[in-house]
Amino acid sequence: MEKKLTNEELAVFFRQISMVLSAGLAPAEGIQMLREDSAQSGAAVLDRILDALSEGKGFYESLENGRVFPAYALQLVRIGEEAGRLDQVTNSLADYYERQDALSREIRSALTYPLIMIGILLVILVVLLTKVLPVFNQVYRELGSEMTGISRVLLNAGTLLNRFAFPALLILVLLAVCLGWLTKKRRIRPFFLKKVDMLVAQARFADGVALTLSSGLDMEEGVQMAADLVEEPRLLAKIQHFRDSLSQGEDFSKALSDNEIFSGSGMRLILVGSKTGSMDEAMKKVAARYQEEAGQRVSDLVSLLEPAMVAGLSIIVGIILFSVMLPLLGIMTGITTLS
């Protein structure tokens, strides 16, 4: 199977296609232009799209033949093609994937810093346990004493690390890979990103609804397609109840409010949009607001994590050194007193 395009690649592709269509050129001409400028890695995909276009297939079927586009983007392209609004849809898709790429970068930034600090902490601990503590242990022996308590336990841990360094390193690497995979697949998630995840999911849902509405779909179809963008279980449950309410004939705004999918200023924007007949614009503004709030929370988290991780690192290193130095000072004081 082909690897799906990233948000950044999708944004660039749809932006270029939007510019081509806005200039009055046919999709085949645009793809041909991209093919001439593409690197070897993207040439095969563009060739498959061109082959389908040359056979008389529509743009949606041709993109589907490329095998690298997400189902959501393909469905919107199909709708835009049928409604004669392909240039608008591709432009909207470019905006959407640009926002998703920016948000993903901010979240990765929030996760990267703690992981780097944890790595530094592990390196410092290994050096202390395997290199520094044996030196202190030698000093203790020369003074006719031995390490006890915490310092002894840490020394034994360092000895084991020295003896089984390769298996320990292998286990750590495997744990790191498993943790990264589970985090990427959202099987586990750092507790401090729970609220951010909800805001991101709300932004994606609002963005999806806005995009489907501007593409000519009715509200129920738009909600159904936008729900496919959401991965957050808590919001998915609310959306399901919301869809049930819509199918029972309940008013859109009331169903949205009752199921608490949006709140505060976001909900007020939607109420105004429903009364003025500009729901797609209202949803765009709500998506931008939630995305901005998610980005701000990520920035706040990074600013809080930085001093917290440094403080934690300092405390751990301090505990290890004090567990060794305090008994040693006591011994040295006793020797000085006797002499």
Solvent accessible surface area in square Angstrom, and as a share of the most:
residue,aa,sasa,rsa
1,M,238,1.06
2,E,67,0.30
3,K,169,0.72
4,K,103,0.44
5,L,43,0.21
6,T,68,0.39
7,N,43,0.22
8,E,86,0.39
9,E,84,0.38
10,L,4,0.02
11,A,5,0.04
12,V,79,0.45
13,F,17,0.07
14,F,1,0.00
15,R,63,0.23
16,Q,69,0.30
17,I,0,0.00
18,S,7,0.04
19,M,127,0.57
20,V,13,0.08
21,L,28,0.14
22,S,82,0.53
23,A,75,0.58
24,G,69,0.66
25,L,64,0.32
26,A,48,0.38
27,P,30,0.19
28,A,41,0.32
29,E,83,0.37
30,G,0,0.00
31,I,0,0.00
32,Q,76,0.34
33,M,95,0.42
34,L,26,0.13
35,R,75,0.27
36,E,127,0.57
37,D,125,0.65
38,S,38,0.24
39,A,72,0.55
40,Q,159,0.71
41,S,104,0.67
42,G,27,0.26
43,A,4,0.03
44,A,54,0.42
45,V,19,0.11
46,L,16,0.08
47,D,54,0.28
48,R,40,0.14
49,I,0,0.00
50,L,32,0.16
51,D,78,0.40
52,A,2,0.01
53,L,28,0.14
54,S,95,0.61
55,E,124,0.55
56,G,68,0.65
57,K,86,0.36
58,G,27,0.26
59,F,3,0.01
60,Y,36,0.14
61,E,83,0.37
62,S,0,0.00
63,L,1,0.00
64,E,86,0.38
65,N,50,0.26
66,G,0,0.00
67,R,126,0.46
68,V,3,0.02
69,F,5,0.02
70,P,35,0.22
71,A,73,0.57
72,Y,17,0.06
73,A,0,0.00
74,L,19,0.10
75,Q,57,0.26
76,L,0,0.00
77,V,0,0.00
78,R,78,0.29
79,I,17,0.09
80,G,0,0.00
81,E,62,0.28
82,E,127,0.57
83,A,53,0.41
84,G,67,0.65
85,R,78,0.28
86,L,22,0.11
87,D,54,0.28
88,Q,94,0.42
89,V,3,0.02
90,T,0,0.00
91,N,59,0.30
92,S,20,0.13
93,L,0,0.00
94,A,0,0.00
95,D,47,0.24
96,Y,8,0.03
97,Y,11,0.04
98,E,76,0.34
99,R,71,0.26
100,Q,4,0.02
101,D,23,0.12
102,A,49,0.38
103,L,2,0.01
104,S,23,0.15
105,R,116,0.42
106,E,71,0.32
107,I,19,0.10
108,R,127,0.46
109,S,62,0.40
110,A,0,0.00
111,L,31,0.15
112,T,65,0.38
113,Y,54,0.21
114,P,11,0.07
115,L,103,0.51
116,I,93,0.47
117,M,18,0.08
118,I,77,0.39
119,G,31,0.30
120,I,75,0.38
121,L,32,0.16
122,L,73,0.36
123,V,95,0.55
124,I,56,0.28
125,L,38,0.19
126,V,62,0.36
127,V,70,0.40
128,L,15,0.08
129,L,20,0.10
130,T,14,0.08
131,K,133,0.57
132,V,44,0.25
133,L,1,0.00
134,P,51,0.32
135,V,93,0.54
136,F,39,0.16
137,N,15,0.08
138,Q,92,0.41
139,V,52,0.30
140,Y,3,0.01
141,R,135,0.49
142,E,131,0.59
143,L,58,0.29
144,G,73,0.70
145,S,36,0.23
146,E,100,0.45
147,M,5,0.02
148,T,98,0.57
149,G,55,0.53
150,I,104,0.53
151,S,1,0.01
152,R,75,0.27
153,V,102,0.58
154,L,36,0.18
155,L,12,0.06
156,N,71,0.36
157,A,38,0.30
158,G,1,0.01
159,T,60,0.35
160,L,97,0.48
161,L,48,0.24
162,N,83,0.42
163,R,164,0.60
164,F,102,0.43
165,A,59,0.45
166,F,149,0.62
167,P,64,0.40
168,A,25,0.20
169,L,106,0.53
170,L,87,0.43
171,I,99,0.50
172,L,75,0.37
173,V,75,0.43
174,L,98,0.49
175,L,109,0.54
176,A,63,0.49
177,V,94,0.54
178,C,71,0.43
179,L,87,0.43
180,G,42,0.40
181,W,121,0.43
182,L,55,0.27
183,T,22,0.13
184,K,164,0.69
185,K,104,0.44
186,R,78,0.28
187,R,158,0.58
188,I,72,0.37
189,R,48,0.18
190,P,33,0.21
191,F,169,0.71
192,F,43,0.18
193,L,0,0.00
194,K,96,0.41
195,K,94,0.40
196,V,1,0.01
197,D,7,0.03
198,M,20,0.09
199,L,3,0.02
200,V,10,0.06
201,A,6,0.04
202,Q,16,0.07
203,A,1,0.01
204,R,50,0.18
205,F,1,0.00
206,A,0,0.00
207,D,4,0.02
208,G,0,0.00
209,V,1,0.00
210,A,1,0.01
211,L,6,0.03
212,T,0,0.00
213,L,32,0.16
214,S,20,0.13
215,S,0,0.00
216,G,50,0.48
217,L,19,0.09
218,D,81,0.42
219,M,46,0.21
220,E,93,0.42
221,E,88,0.39
222,G,0,0.00
223,V,1,0.00
224,Q,98,0.44
225,M,29,0.13
226,A,0,0.00
227,A,7,0.05
228,D,114,0.59
229,L,27,0.14
230,V,8,0.05
231,E,98,0.44
232,E,12,0.06
233,P,94,0.59
234,R,108,0.40
235,L,1,0.00
236,L,67,0.33
237,A,53,0.41
238,K,63,0.27
239,I,2,0.01
240,Q,85,0.38
241,H,108,0.48
242,F,0,0.00
243,R,70,0.26
244,D,58,0.30
245,S,18,0.12
246,L,25,0.13
247,S,76,0.49
248,Q,152,0.67
249,G,66,0.64
250,E,57,0.25
251,D,90,0.47
252,F,26,0.11
253,S,9,0.06
254,K,113,0.48
255,A,0,0.00
256,L,0,0.00
257,S,52,0.33
258,D,83,0.43
259,N,25,0.13
260,E,114,0.51
261,I,0,0.00
262,F,4,0.02
263,S,77,0.49
264,G,42,0.41
265,S,38,0.24
266,G,2,0.02
267,M,17,0.07
268,R,148,0.54
269,L,43,0.21
270,I,0,0.00
271,L,68,0.34
272,V,88,0.51
273,G,2,0.02
274,S,48,0.31
275,K,170,0.72
276,T,92,0.54
277,G,70,0.68
278,S,40,0.26
279,M,21,0.09
280,D,39,0.20
281,E,82,0.37
282,A,7,0.05
283,M,0,0.00
284,K,75,0.32
285,K,116,0.49
286,V,0,0.00
287,A,1,0.01
288,A,51,0.39
289,R,111,0.41
290,Y,15,0.06
291,Q,24,0.10
292,E,132,0.59
293,E,69,0.31
294,A,0,0.00
295,G,9,0.08
296,Q,101,0.45
297,R,94,0.34
298,V,4,0.03
299,S,61,0.40
300,D,64,0.33
301,L,32,0.16
302,V,39,0.22
303,S,68,0.44
304,L,124,0.62
305,L,29,0.14
306,E,85,0.38
307,P,80,0.50
308,A,58,0.45
309,M,43,0.19
310,V,72,0.42
311,A,49,0.38
312,G,28,0.26
313,L,29,0.14
314,S,67,0.43
315,I,107,0.54
316,I,63,0.32
317,V,31,0.18
318,G,21,0.20
319,I,95,0.48
320,I,8,0.04
321,L,64,0.32
322,F,125,0.52
323,S,24,0.15
324,V,0,0.00
325,M,70,0.31
326,L,104,0.52
327,P,58,0.37
328,L,18,0.09
329,L,98,0.49
330,G,46,0.44
331,I,40,0.20
332,M,92,0.41
333,T,87,0.51
334,G,33,0.31
335,I,75,0.38
336,T,99,0.58
337,T,108,0.63
338,L,162,0.80
339,S,120,0.78
